[in-house]
Amino acid sequence: MLGSFAGDLALTLGAWQGVLISGAMLQHFDRPTLERRVRSGFEYKGRFTPAMRAVPVETISHPHVELLGAARLLFKS
């Protein structure tokens, strides 16, 4: 479901350069299986499947990714 929803959003918003999926729930899954299943749901878009195969998808499973982003903004010069 996660991959399918991400694919729908990518199509709707035109995110052709790539999609990042993050969240605390991702750390509870085995990474290779998660990436394979997310990718499969992401690409399964009927006539848009060939276009979706070209869109990079990354999963971020760091437990505190939001704090890393905030720290980067804080220390950015």
Jmol script that loads the backbone (N, CA, C; Angstrom):
load data "model"
ATOM      1  N   MET A   1       0.811  -1.197   0.000  1.00  0.00           N
ATOM      2  CA  MET A   1       0.000   0.000   0.000  1.00  0.00           C
ATOM      3  C   MET A   1       0.857   1.266   0.000  1.00  0.00           C
ATOM      4  N   LEU A   2       1.936   1.223   0.759  1.00  0.00           N
ATOM      5  CA  LEU A   2       2.808   2.390   0.856  1.00  0.00           C
ATOM      6  C   LEU A   2       3.390   2.749  -0.510  1.00  0.00           C
ATOM      7  N   GLY A   3       3.878   1.768  -1.221  1.00  0.00           N
ATOM      8  CA  GLY A   3       4.445   2.004  -2.543  1.00  0.00           C
ATOM      9  C   GLY A   3       3.406   2.493  -3.535  1.00  0.00           C
ATOM     10  N   SER A   4       2.215   1.922  -3.469  1.00  0.00           N
ATOM     11  CA  SER A   4       1.146   2.325  -4.365  1.00  0.00           C
ATOM     12  C   SER A   4       0.744   3.776  -4.121  1.00  0.00           C
ATOM     13  N   PHE A   5       0.628   4.153  -2.855  1.00  0.00           N
ATOM     14  CA  PHE A   5       0.281   5.535  -2.516  1.00  0.00           C
ATOM     15  C   PHE A   5       1.381   6.501  -2.958  1.00  0.00           C
ATOM     16  N   ALA A   6       2.633   6.122  -2.732  1.00  0.00           N
ATOM     17  CA  ALA A   6       3.752   6.963  -3.154  1.00  0.00           C
ATOM     18  C   ALA A   6       3.747   7.129  -4.675  1.00  0.00           C
ATOM     19  N   GLY A   7       3.436   6.063  -5.392  1.00  0.00           N
ATOM     20  CA  GLY A   7       3.346   6.140  -6.851  1.00  0.00           C
ATOM     21  C   GLY A   7       2.223   7.052  -7.302  1.00  0.00           C
ATOM     22  N   ASP A   8       1.082   6.978  -6.619  1.00  0.00           N
ATOM     23  CA  ASP A   8      -0.040   7.871  -6.948  1.00  0.00           C
ATOM     24  C   ASP A   8       0.355   9.329  -6.754  1.00  0.00           C
ATOM     25  N   LEU A   9       1.039   9.604  -5.639  1.00  0.00           N
ATOM     26  CA  LEU A   9       1.476  10.984  -5.375  1.00  0.00           C
ATOM     27  C   LEU A   9       2.509  11.443  -6.399  1.00  0.00           C
ATOM     28  N   ALA A  10       3.426  10.553  -6.764  1.00  0.00           N
ATOM     29  CA  ALA A  10       4.441  10.916  -7.760  1.00  0.00           C
ATOM     30  C   ALA A  10       3.782  11.273  -9.090  1.00  0.00           C
ATOM     31  N   LEU A  11       2.787  10.507  -9.482  1.00  0.00           N
ATOM     32  CA  LEU A  11       2.063  10.806 -10.721  1.00  0.00           C
ATOM     33  C   LEU A  11       1.298  12.111 -10.605  1.00  0.00           C
ATOM     34  N   THR A  12       0.619  12.311  -9.494  1.00  0.00           N
ATOM     35  CA  THR A  12      -0.196  13.509  -9.292  1.00  0.00           C
ATOM     36  C   THR A  12       0.650  14.771  -9.249  1.00  0.00           C
ATOM     37  N   LEU A  13       1.785  14.705  -8.550  1.00  0.00           N
ATOM     38  CA  LEU A  13       2.613  15.894  -8.346  1.00  0.00           C
ATOM     39  C   LEU A  13       3.739  16.036  -9.361  1.00  0.00           C
ATOM     40  N   GLY A  14       3.935  15.018 -10.197  1.00  0.00           N
ATOM     41  CA  GLY A  14       4.994  15.077 -11.205  1.00  0.00           C
ATOM     42  C   GLY A  14       6.390  14.971 -10.621  1.00  0.00           C
ATOM     43  N   ALA A  15       6.548  14.090  -9.647  1.00  0.00           N
ATOM     44  CA  ALA A  15       7.852  13.915  -8.983  1.00  0.00           C
ATOM     45  C   ALA A  15       8.732  12.973  -9.798  1.00  0.00           C
ATOM     46  N   TRP A  16       9.157  13.428 -10.965  1.00  0.00           N
ATOM     47  CA  TRP A  16       9.910  12.573 -11.876  1.00  0.00           C
ATOM     48  C   TRP A  16      11.377  12.443 -11.493  1.00  0.00           C
ATOM     49  N   GLN A  17      11.890  13.349 -10.634  1.00  0.00           N
ATOM     50  CA  GLN A  17      13.292  13.275 -10.224  1.00  0.00           C
ATOM     51  C   GLN A  17      13.520  12.256  -9.113  1.00  0.00           C
ATOM     52  N   GLY A  18      12.467  11.871  -8.409  1.00  0.00           N
ATOM     53  CA  GLY A  18      12.626  10.870  -7.366  1.00  0.00           C
ATOM     54  C   GLY A  18      11.681  11.079  -6.196  1.00  0.00           C
ATOM     55  N   VAL A  19      11.541  10.031  -5.401  1.00  0.00           N
ATOM     56  CA  VAL A  19      10.650  10.037  -4.244  1.00  0.00           C
ATOM     57  C   VAL A  19      11.409   9.457  -3.057  1.00  0.00           C
ATOM     58  N   LEU A  20      11.314  10.139  -1.910  1.00  0.00           N
ATOM     59  CA  LEU A  20      11.887   9.657  -0.657  1.00  0.00           C
ATOM     60  C   LEU A  20      10.745   9.247   0.256  1.00  0.00           C
ATOM     61  N   ILE A  21      10.837   8.050   0.803  1.00  0.00           N
ATOM     62  CA  ILE A  21       9.825   7.560   1.733  1.00  0.00           C
ATOM     63  C   ILE A  21      10.511   7.357   3.071  1.00  0.00           C
ATOM     64  N   SER A  22       9.988   8.001   4.096  1.00  0.00           N
ATOM     65  CA  SER A  22      10.601   7.857   5.413  1.00  0.00           C
ATOM     66  C   SER A  22       9.520   7.705   6.475  1.00  0.00           C
ATOM     67  N   GLY A  23       9.946   7.281   7.629  1.00  0.00           N
ATOM     68  CA  GLY A  23       9.032   7.150   8.749  1.00  0.00           C
ATOM     69  C   GLY A  23       9.518   6.088   9.708  1.00  0.00           C
ATOM     70  N   ALA A  24       9.087   6.209  10.942  1.00  0.00           N
ATOM     71  CA  ALA A  24       9.533   5.284  11.982  1.00  0.00           C
ATOM     72  C   ALA A  24       9.110   3.846  11.700  1.00  0.00           C
ATOM     73  N   MET A  25       7.989   3.662  11.030  1.00  0.00           N
ATOM     74  CA  MET A  25       7.525   2.286  10.785  1.00  0.00           C
ATOM     75  C   MET A  25       8.450   1.508   9.852  1.00  0.00           C
ATOM     76  N   LEU A  26       9.214   2.203   9.031  1.00  0.00           N
ATOM     77  CA  LEU A  26      10.092   1.517   8.077  1.00  0.00           C
ATOM     78  C   LEU A  26      11.195   0.724   8.759  1.00  0.00           C
ATOM     79  N   GLN A  27      11.609   1.143   9.947  1.00  0.00           N
ATOM     80  CA  GLN A  27      12.693   0.435  10.623  1.00  0.00           C
ATOM     81  C   GLN A  27      12.272  -0.919  11.165  1.00  0.00           C
ATOM     82  N   HIS A  28      10.983  -1.221  11.140  1.00  0.00           N
ATOM     83  CA  HIS A  28      10.485  -2.508  11.631  1.00  0.00           C
ATOM     84  C   HIS A  28      10.473  -3.590  10.548  1.00  0.00           C
ATOM     85  N   PHE A  29      10.842  -3.223   9.332  1.00  0.00           N
ATOM     86  CA  PHE A  29      10.820  -4.163   8.216  1.00  0.00           C
ATOM     87  C   PHE A  29      12.231  -4.492   7.761  1.00  0.00           C
ATOM     88  N   ASP A  30      12.388  -5.660   7.217  1.00  0.00           N
ATOM     89  CA  ASP A  30      13.665  -6.048   6.621  1.00  0.00           C
ATOM     90  C   ASP A  30      13.824  -5.238   5.331  1.00  0.00           C
ATOM     91  N   ARG A  31      14.931  -4.518   5.207  1.00  0.00           N
ATOM     92  CA  ARG A  31      15.132  -3.526   4.149  1.00  0.00           C
ATOM     93  C   ARG A  31      14.996  -4.068   2.720  1.00  0.00           C
ATOM     94  N   PRO A  32      15.628  -5.185   2.351  1.00  0.00           N
ATOM     95  CA  PRO A  32      15.473  -5.671   0.966  1.00  0.00           C
ATOM     96  C   PRO A  32      14.019  -5.996   0.610  1.00  0.00           C
ATOM     97  N   THR A  33      13.312  -6.622   1.534  1.00  0.00           N
ATOM     98  CA  THR A  33      11.901  -6.952   1.276  1.00  0.00           C
ATOM     99  C   THR A  33      11.072  -5.684   1.166  1.00  0.00           C
ATOM    100  N   LEU A  34      11.317  -4.743   2.057  1.00  0.00           N
ATOM    101  CA  LEU A  34      10.597  -3.475   2.042  1.00  0.00           C
ATOM    102  C   LEU A  34      10.806  -2.759   0.712  1.00  0.00           C
ATOM    103  N   GLU A  35      12.057  -2.630   0.289  1.00  0.00           N
ATOM    104  CA  GLU A  35      12.337  -1.920  -0.956  1.00  0.00           C
ATOM    105  C   GLU A  35      11.730  -2.620  -2.166  1.00  0.00           C
ATOM    106  N   ARG A  36      11.779  -3.943  -2.184  1.00  0.00           N
ATOM    107  CA  ARG A  36      11.194  -4.697  -3.305  1.00  0.00           C
ATOM    108  C   ARG A  36       9.681  -4.502  -3.368  1.00  0.00           C
ATOM    109  N   ARG A  37       9.016  -4.577  -2.209  1.00  0.00           N
ATOM    110  CA  ARG A  37       7.554  -4.457  -2.185  1.00  0.00           C
ATOM    111  C   ARG A  37       7.094  -3.026  -2.446  1.00  0.00           C
ATOM    112  N   VAL A  38       7.826  -2.048  -1.909  1.00  0.00           N
ATOM    113  CA  VAL A  38       7.484  -0.647  -2.174  1.00  0.00           C
ATOM    114  C   VAL A  38       7.653  -0.362  -3.655  1.00  0.00           C
ATOM    115  N   ARG A  39       8.754  -0.813  -4.231  1.00  0.00           N
ATOM    116  CA  ARG A  39       9.015  -0.579  -5.653  1.00  0.00           C
ATOM    117  C   ARG A  39       7.934  -1.213  -6.520  1.00  0.00           C
ATOM    118  N   SER A  40       7.531  -2.422  -6.166  1.00  0.00           N
ATOM    119  CA  SER A  40       6.514  -3.118  -6.956  1.00  0.00           C
ATOM    120  C   SER A  40       5.183  -2.367  -6.918  1.00  0.00           C
ATOM    121  N   GLY A  41       4.767  -1.896  -5.746  1.00  0.00           N
ATOM    122  CA  GLY A  41       3.533  -1.113  -5.639  1.00  0.00           C
ATOM    123  C   GLY A  41       3.656   0.238  -6.322  1.00  0.00           C
ATOM    124  N   PHE A  42       4.841   0.828  -6.260  1.00  0.00           N
ATOM    125  CA  PHE A  42       5.097   2.131  -6.866  1.00  0.00           C
ATOM    126  C   PHE A  42       4.964   2.059  -8.383  1.00  0.00           C
ATOM    127  N   GLU A  43       5.500   1.014  -8.976  1.00  0.00           N
ATOM    128  CA  GLU A  43       5.523   0.897 -10.440  1.00  0.00           C
ATOM    129  C   GLU A  43       4.206   0.425 -11.044  1.00  0.00           C
ATOM    130  N   TYR A  44       3.378  -0.266 -10.299  1.00  0.00           N
ATOM    131  CA  TYR A  44       2.163  -0.878 -10.844  1.00  0.00           C
ATOM    132  C   TYR A  44       1.101   0.191 -11.101  1.00  0.00           C
ATOM    133  N   LYS A  45       1.209   0.882 -12.226  1.00  0.00           N
ATOM    134  CA  LYS A  45       0.314   1.986 -12.562  1.00  0.00           C
ATOM    135  C   LYS A  45      -0.246   1.872 -13.975  1.00  0.00           C
ATOM    136  N   GLY A  46      -0.540   0.668 -14.413  1.00  0.00           N
ATOM    137  CA  GLY A  46      -1.153   0.484 -15.724  1.00  0.00           C
ATOM    138  C   GLY A  46      -0.297   1.037 -16.848  1.00  0.00           C
ATOM    139  N   ARG A  47      -0.873   1.918 -17.652  1.00  0.00           N
ATOM    140  CA  ARG A  47      -0.141   2.458 -18.806  1.00  0.00           C
ATOM    141  C   ARG A  47       1.027   3.349 -18.414  1.00  0.00           C
ATOM    142  N   PHE A  48       1.092   3.763 -17.133  1.00  0.00           N
ATOM    143  CA  PHE A  48       2.201   4.596 -16.662  1.00  0.00           C
ATOM    144  C   PHE A  48       3.366   3.781 -16.097  1.00  0.00           C
ATOM    145  N   THR A  49       3.240   2.462 -16.076  1.00  0.00           N
ATOM    146  CA  THR A  49       4.288   1.607 -15.517  1.00  0.00           C
ATOM    147  C   THR A  49       5.665   1.879 -16.112  1.00  0.00           C
ATOM    148  N   PRO A  50       5.813   1.983 -17.445  1.00  0.00           N
ATOM    149  CA  PRO A  50       7.157   2.256 -17.983  1.00  0.00           C
ATOM    150  C   PRO A  50       7.744   3.581 -17.475  1.00  0.00           C
ATOM    151  N   ALA A  51       6.922   4.608 -17.340  1.00  0.00           N
ATOM    152  CA  ALA A  51       7.397   5.906 -16.835  1.00  0.00           C
ATOM    153  C   ALA A  51       7.788   5.799 -15.371  1.00  0.00           C
ATOM    154  N   MET A  52       7.036   5.030 -14.597  1.00  0.00           N
ATOM    155  CA  MET A  52       7.305   4.910 -13.163  1.00  0.00           C
ATOM    156  C   MET A  52       8.589   4.126 -12.892  1.00  0.00           C
ATOM    157  N   ARG A  53       8.954   3.245 -13.791  1.00  0.00           N
ATOM    158  CA  ARG A  53      10.201   2.484 -13.622  1.00  0.00           C
ATOM    159  C   ARG A  53      11.421   3.394 -13.651  1.00  0.00           C
ATOM    160  N   ALA A  54      11.301   4.544 -14.317  1.00  0.00           N
ATOM    161  CA  ALA A  54      12.425   5.475 -14.434  1.00  0.00           C
ATOM    162  C   ALA A  54      12.553   6.410 -13.225  1.00  0.00           C
ATOM    163  N   VAL A  55      11.560   6.426 -12.335  1.00  0.00           N
ATOM    164  CA  VAL A  55      11.584   7.327 -11.177  1.00  0.00           C
ATOM    165  C   VAL A  55      12.315   6.643 -10.016  1.00  0.00           C
ATOM    166  N   PRO A  56      13.400   7.258  -9.510  1.00  0.00           N
ATOM    167  CA  PRO A  56      14.109   6.662  -8.376  1.00  0.00           C
ATOM    168  C   PRO A  56      13.277   6.735  -7.092  1.00  0.00           C
ATOM    169  N   VAL A  57      13.342   5.684  -6.292  1.00  0.00           N
ATOM    170  CA  VAL A  57      12.647   5.636  -5.002  1.00  0.00           C
ATOM    171  C   VAL A  57      13.664   5.231  -3.942  1.00  0.00           C
ATOM    172  N   GLU A  58      13.715   5.991  -2.860  1.00  0.00           N
ATOM    173  CA  GLU A  58      14.606   5.677  -1.741  1.00  0.00           C
ATOM    174  C   GLU A  58      13.778   5.572  -0.468  1.00  0.00           C
ATOM    175  N   THR A  59      14.128   4.629   0.375  1.00  0.00           N
ATOM    176  CA  THR A  59      13.494   4.527   1.688  1.00  0.00           C
ATOM    177  C   THR A  59      14.525   4.929   2.740  1.00  0.00           C
ATOM    178  N   ILE A  60      14.090   5.747   3.681  1.00  0.00           N
ATOM    179  CA  ILE A  60      14.958   6.209   4.762  1.00  0.00           C
ATOM    180  C   ILE A  60      14.408   5.622   6.052  1.00  0.00           C
ATOM    181  N   SER A  61      15.192   4.763   6.692  1.00  0.00           N
ATOM    182  CA  SER A  61      14.694   4.091   7.893  1.00  0.00           C
ATOM    183  C   SER A  61      15.422   4.513   9.164  1.00  0.00           C
ATOM    184  N   HIS A  62      16.089   5.662   9.135  1.00  0.00           N
ATOM    185  CA  HIS A  62      16.757   6.175  10.331  1.00  0.00           C
ATOM    186  C   HIS A  62      15.682   6.525  11.374  1.00  0.00           C
ATOM    187  N   PRO A  63      15.870   6.157  12.638  1.00  0.00           N
ATOM    188  CA  PRO A  63      14.823   6.389  13.639  1.00  0.00           C
ATOM    189  C   PRO A  63      14.557   7.866  13.938  1.00  0.00           C
ATOM    190  N   HIS A  64      15.499   8.755  13.626  1.00  0.00           N
ATOM    191  CA  HIS A  64      15.311  10.173  13.933  1.00  0.00           C
ATOM    192  C   HIS A  64      15.635  11.051  12.723  1.00  0.00           C
ATOM    193  N   VAL A  65      15.108  10.698  11.582  1.00  0.00           N
ATOM    194  CA  VAL A  65      15.408  11.426  10.353  1.00  0.00           C
ATOM    195  C   VAL A  65      14.951  12.879  10.444  1.00  0.00           C
ATOM    196  N   GLU A  66      13.867  13.148  11.142  1.00  0.00           N
ATOM    197  CA  GLU A  66      13.380  14.522  11.262  1.00  0.00           C
ATOM    198  C   GLU A  66      14.364  15.396  12.051  1.00  0.00           C
ATOM    199  N   LEU A  67      15.031  14.808  13.045  1.00  0.00           N
ATOM    200  CA  LEU A  67      16.024  15.557  13.812  1.00  0.00           C
ATOM    201  C   LEU A  67      17.279  15.835  12.979  1.00  0.00           C
ATOM    202  N   LEU A  68      17.640  14.904  12.118  1.00  0.00           N
ATOM    203  CA  LEU A  68      18.780  15.133  11.229  1.00  0.00           C
ATOM    204  C   LEU A  68      18.493  16.307  10.287  1.00  0.00           C
ATOM    205  N   GLY A  69      17.286  16.352   9.761  1.00  0.00           N
ATOM    206  CA  GLY A  69      16.903  17.458   8.878  1.00  0.00           C
ATOM    207  C   GLY A  69      16.882  18.781   9.609  1.00  0.00           C
ATOM    208  N   ALA A  70      16.361  18.795  10.833  1.00  0.00           N
ATOM    209  CA  ALA A  70      16.325  20.022  11.629  1.00  0.00           C
ATOM    210  C   ALA A  70      17.738  20.488  11.970  1.00  0.00           C
ATOM    211  N   ALA A  71      18.626  19.559  12.316  1.00  0.00           N
ATOM    212  CA  ALA A  71      20.008  19.917  12.638  1.00  0.00           C
ATOM    213  C   ALA A  71      20.711  20.494  11.415  1.00  0.00           C
ATOM    214  N   ARG A  72      20.437  19.931  10.261  1.00  0.00           N
ATOM    215  CA  ARG A  72      21.054  20.454   9.030  1.00  0.00           C
ATOM    216  C   ARG A  72      20.613  21.891   8.779  1.00  0.00           C
ATOM    217  N   LEU A  73      19.319  22.171   8.991  1.00  0.00           N
ATOM    218  CA  LEU A  73      18.836  23.534   8.814  1.00  0.00           C
ATOM    219  C   LEU A  73      19.438  24.482   9.849  1.00  0.00           C
ATOM    220  N   LEU A  74      19.581  24.014  11.070  1.00  0.00           N
ATOM    221  CA  LEU A  74      20.114  24.826  12.152  1.00  0.00           C
ATOM    222  C   LEU A  74      21.570  25.206  11.903  1.00  0.00           C
ATOM    223  N   PHE A  75      22.369  24.236  11.439  1.00  0.00           N
ATOM    224  CA  PHE A  75      23.791  24.478  11.258  1.00  0.00           C
ATOM    225  C   PHE A  75      24.180  24.910   9.851  1.00  0.00           C
ATOM    226  N   LYS A  76      23.200  25.115   9.003  1.00  0.00           N
ATOM    227  CA  LYS A  76      23.472  25.548   7.637  1.00  0.00           C
ATOM    228  C   LYS A  76      23.940  27.000   7.659  1.00  0.00           C
ATOM    229  N   SER A  77      25.020  27.278   6.976  1.00  0.00           N
ATOM    230  CA  SER A  77      25.564  28.645   6.982  1.00  0.00           C
ATOM    231  C   SER A  77      25.121  29.412   5.780  1.00  0.00           C
TER     232      SER A  77
END
end "model"
wireframe off; spacefill off
backbone 0.3
color backbone group
